[in-house]
Amino acid sequence: MNSLVQGDPVRHRTNGWTGTVVETPSKLASRSWVNRNSPSDPYPELVPLEDLEAAE
């Protein structure tokens, strides 16, 4: 999944949490900054792209 755009909703493939892409990764990037949809986790997290899938 290397076509992420800032603001896209995503889901973590193995852990199941959802979030929003904070920054559009470059074509060479293997990770993306994601804000989790959780009030207890206020800071963006750098997540490998292969761990993310589009959320509905």
C-alpha positions as CSV (number, residue, x, y, z in Angstrom):
1,M,0.0,0.0,0.0
2,N,2.2,2.8,-1.2
3,S,-0.6,5.2,-2.4
4,L,-1.4,6.8,0.9
5,V,-2.4,10.4,1.0
6,Q,-2.6,12.7,4.0
7,G,-6.0,12.4,5.6
8,D,-6.6,8.8,4.4
9,P,-8.3,6.5,7.0
10,V,-6.2,3.4,7.6
11,R,-6.3,0.2,9.7
12,H,-3.4,-1.7,11.2
13,R,-3.5,-5.2,9.6
14,T,-2.4,-7.2,12.7
15,N,-3.4,-5.1,15.7
16,G,-6.7,-3.9,14.3
17,W,-6.5,-0.2,15.4
18,T,-7.6,2.5,13.0
19,G,-6.1,5.9,12.4
20,T,-5.5,8.7,9.9
21,V,-2.4,9.3,7.7
22,V,-0.7,12.5,9.0
23,E,1.8,12.9,6.2
24,T,1.9,11.6,2.6
25,P,4.9,9.3,2.4
26,S,7.3,9.7,-0.6
27,K,7.4,7.0,-3.2
28,L,10.6,5.6,-1.6
29,A,9.3,5.6,1.9
30,S,8.5,2.3,3.6
31,R,6.7,3.9,6.6
32,S,4.0,6.5,7.2
33,W,3.1,8.7,10.1
34,V,-0.3,7.8,11.4
35,N,-2.5,9.3,14.1
36,R,-4.4,6.6,16.0
37,N,-8.1,7.1,16.6
38,S,-7.6,7.0,20.3
39,P,-7.6,9.8,22.9
40,S,-5.0,8.0,24.9
41,D,-2.5,8.1,22.0
42,P,-2.2,11.8,21.1
43,Y,1.0,11.6,19.1
44,P,1.6,10.3,15.5
45,E,3.2,6.9,15.2
46,L,5.6,5.8,12.4
47,V,4.1,2.6,11.0
48,P,5.5,0.3,8.2
49,L,3.3,0.6,5.1
50,E,3.0,-3.2,4.8
51,D,1.2,-3.1,8.2
52,L,-1.5,-0.7,6.9
53,E,-4.6,-1.2,4.9
54,A,-7.3,1.2,3.8
55,A,-10.1,1.6,6.3
56,E,-13.7,2.0,5.2
